[in-house]
Amino acid sequence: MKKLFHALGLAIFALTQPLAAESGVGGVSYPGGKGLGAGKHVVLLAGDEEYRSEEALPMLAKILSQTHGFKCTVLFSVDPDGTINPNRGESLGKPEALDSADAIVTSLRFRKWSDAAMKHFDDAIQRGVPVVGMRTSTHAFDLPRSSAFVRYNDFGKKVLGEEWVSHWGNHKEEATRGVIEPAAAKDSLLRGVLDVFCDSDVYEAYPPADAVVLVRGQVLMGMDPKDPPSARENQRATDKQKQAVNAPMMPVAWRREVANVSGKSNRVLCTTMGAATDLTSEGLRRLLVNGVIWGLGLEVPVMTDVTLVGEYHPSHYEFDGFKRGVKASDHDLGR
């Protein structure tokens, strides 16, 4: 009888615990649940050498999963033993997760994935899944000419709306204050986006005419949110002409809809903000979560809850600055 009660107690305990993440080599999944994201699968692709996407995207996935009900899978670049290594541009753990993706979030830089991995990504794009592209995703791929998917080297320009141009603010010296574009103030993507500050710099960017600019980046004189706007000039990479860095301010977030070669279209939110440290900004987290919701054609809440799930202490961005010895399982819930 004691054994029976003990077994019943263990069963009740297990049923009352929150669902745990399912980890594997190169990826971690968080269960969906109740909420506006119920039944939808978001795949987040972490793969850049500098801006610590391997820290930012698990945090974002936990919010999407635990607060809004989306099933989320975060995929990493990994060493053969499964240790996360953002410098391995050829690696993408568990690319088959993309086969059931309803939305994709990318934080990639010059990835060199195999044709097999690219096939999963391409299939998702051709299905018309929405894309939220962050920071260096404007230059997400650097595939060899031999790749069957070499056209994705233009993913930034053709899909997101811009490629790598230049650092418009001085890198690691001039932070960014997000300024809402007046004409877009009532756009659903900007609901609740009240304040955005990023310690990464503004990128030079010229999104296409079909893009709706949502936020512009005010270059600050320093790295503190209280610093005044910079008044210096910079030379545009496109035509070599000089202008004041804040007149006009560069776009740092925009949305668009893009037709793909299958005849379907992808809803796209692109932002050149998105270092892991940038996501300490509640306003930027809300913009990104709103982007997933909008991309899926769901109603964006008036004030989307983007409260952190657990602790978040992101590393400062720098090349080769990732934490050694971390595996996907280290991003399980509660760890």
N, C-alpha and C positions, 0 to 999 in steps of 0.2 A: 504493500500500500504506500509506504514512504517513497518507493521508487516511482510509483505512478504519479503521486503529487509532485515529485521533483521534476518528472518529465513534463507534466502539465504546466508547471511554473516556468520551465525553460521555453516552452512553446508560446505561452502568453507573453513572456519577455520579448521573444523574437518578433512577435506580431506587432508589438507596440513600439519597436524601434524604427527610426527613419530608414528608408531604403538607402543602402550603401552604393557608392560608385562601383562600377565594374571596370577593373583595370586590366590591361593587357600590354604586350610589348608595343610601345610607341603610341599608346592612346589610353584615355580615361573617359568613361561614360558616366553621366549622371542621369538618374531616372526622371521621367516626366511624371506628371500628376495632374491635379486639378488646377484650373486657371485658363487664361485665354490661349495658352500654348498647348493645351492638352491634345495629344495625338500628333503633334508636329515634332520633327527631328531637326535640330540645328547642329551642323558640323563646323567646328572652329579649327582653323588651320594655323598653327603656330610654327613659324620658320623664318626668323631673321636673326642675324648675328649681333645686332646692336641694341635694339630697343626693348628687349626682354619680353617678347610676346609669349614665351613659355611660362611666364609668371602672370601676365595680364589675362590671357584667354581662359585659363581655368577659373579665375575669379569671376570673369564675365559669365562663363557657363554656369557657375553655381547660382548666380542671380537669376538667369533665364530658367534654370531648372527648378530650384527650390522655391522661388518666389512666384514664378509665372507658369510653371507646369510643362515647359518644353523638355523633351528628352534632348540631352546635349552630349556630344562626343567631341573631345579635344584631341587632335592628332599632332604629334611632335616629330621633329627630326631626331633620330636616335643612332647611337652606336650599335654594333651587332649584339651587344649584351642587353640592349634595351635602355641604357642610360641616355638621358636627354642630352643632345649635343647640337645646338643650333648651327654650328659651323659645318655640319654635314649637309650641304645643300642638295645632295642627291637623294637624301632619305626622306620618306614619309611613312610613318607607322600606320598600319591598318587602313590603307586607302579605300578598301572595300566599304568602309563606313559611308563613303560618299554616295553609294548606290541607293541609300534610303533617305538621303538628305532632302529636306524641304526648304532649307535655307543654308547659306554658307557665310561664315565670317572669316576673312583672310587677314593675316598679319604676316606677310611673306616678303622675302627679299632675295632676288636672284637665285631662285631654286632651279635645280637641274634634275628634276625627277625623271625616272625611267618612263618609257612609253606605256608600260603597264599601269603605272600610277597615274599618269596623265590621262589615260583612257577613262578612269573612274571620274576624274575631275571634268573632263570634256563632256562625258555623258550627262553629268549633273547640269552643266551649263546649258546643254542642248535641250534638256527637259524644261528649261525656263525658270530654274530656281533663282530666287533673289540673292543678291550678293551685298554684303557690307564689307567694304575694303578699307583697311586702316593703314595709315602712314606709308611705309615702304612698299605696300602692295601696288603702288603706281609703277614699281619696277619689280614685280613679283617673280618673273622667270628669266632665266638666262640659259635656254635650252640649246644644245648643239644643233648645227644645221642638219645633222643626220636624223634628228628627231621627227617623227611623224606629226608632232604637235608644235613645231617650231613657230607657228603663227601666234602661239600664246606669249611669245616674247613681246608682243604688242598688246597684251591683256590690259595693261594700265591705260594706254591711249585709247584702244578700241572699245573696251568694256567700261572701265572705271571712269574714263574721261580725261586722264592726264598721265603722262609718263614722268620719269625723273627729269627735272630741269636744273634746279640748284637750291642751295640753302639761301633763302631770302633774308632771314634773320641770321645774325652771327651765331654759329653753332656753339652751344654750351655757354653762351654769353648773353643772349637776348631771348627772353621767354615770350610766350604768346598769350594775349588776352583775346578770347573769342567775342566777337561783336556780331549780334544778330543782324542779318540783312533786312532792312526795313520792309522791302517788298515781300519778304517771306515770313514776316512776323506771325502770321496766322496759319502757317503751314503745320499740318498735324505732326510732322516730324519734330517740330520745335516745342511741342507742348511740354511745359515744365522745365524747359532748358533755360534756366534763369542766369546762370553764371558759369563761365568756362575759363579756366586758367590752366595752361600747360607749361611745364618747364622745358619742353622741347621747342625748337624754333619753327618759325613759319617757313614753309616751302614756297618756292616760286611755282605758280600754277596758273594755267589758262584753260579751264574746262570749256567744252564746246558749247555752241549756241543753244543746243537742246537741253543743257543742264540748268537746273534751278539752283542758284547759289543760296545757301542757307545761312552760313556763318563766314565772316571774314576774320583774318588774323591780324590783330594789332601788335606790331613789333614793339616790345618794351625795351627800355634802356638797360635793364638788368634782369636778374633771375627772380626777383621778388614780385608778387602780385601787386604790391603797392607802388612799384616803380612807374614813372611816367612813360608815355609813348616816346619812342625814338624819333628824332627829327633828321637823322642822317639820310644820305642818298645811297642808292644802289644801282648797279647797271644790270638791265634786263639781259638775260642770256639769249633771248629770242632775236632782238634787233640791236643790241649793244647800246641802247639809249639809256640815259640816267633818269631816275625819278626819285622822289622822296619815298621812303619805304612804306609809309602809311598813306600815300596819296596817289592812287587809291590803295587800299589794303588788299592783299592777295586773298582769294577765296581759300578757305580751309575746310569747308564741308559743302557738298552739293548732292543733289539727287538727279537721277535720270532714268529713262526706260530705253533699253537697247534691244533691237532685233538681232537674233542670232541666226546662224546659217541653217538651222532646222526650221525656220519660219516662226519660231516662238519668240517671246521677249523676256528679258530679265529686268526686274526692278533693281536699281543700284543706288546705294548710299555710299559715297566715297568721302573720306576725311583724311587729310594729311596730318592730322593730329593722331596720337595713339601710342606714344611710349608708355611703358608700364606705369611710370610715375605720373603720366598725364591722367591716368584713370583713377587717381585719387580725387579728381574733380567730379563731383556728383553730376554736374551739368553735362560733361562729356559722356559719362556712363549712361545717363538718361538718353542722350542723342543716339548712342549705339544700340541700346535696347529698343528704343522707338524705331530705329531703322530695321531691326529684325521684324518687329510687329507690322510695320507699314509694308515691308517687302512682301509679307505673306498675305497682304490684303485684309488684315484684321484691324479693328478699331483701336487707335492709339489712345490710351487713357489720358485724362486731363493732367495727371501727375503720376507717371509710372514709378512704381516703387523700385528703387535701385540701391536699397540698403545693402551694405556688404554682408555676405554670408561667411561668418568666421572672420579671422584676422587677415589683413592685407598690408604687407610691408614690402613694397616692390624695390628691387635693386635699381640703382641709378644706371642710366643707359651708357654703355660704352662697348666697343668691340672686344670680344673675348671675355666679357665680364659676367658670363653666366655661372650659376652655382654648379660646381662639379658634384657628380655622384647622385644626382636626382633622377628618379625614375617616375614613370607615369603614376604608379601607385602612390607616390608621395603626395599626389594631388587629390587623393580620395577625400570624401567629406569628413570633416573633423580632424584632418591632419594638417 
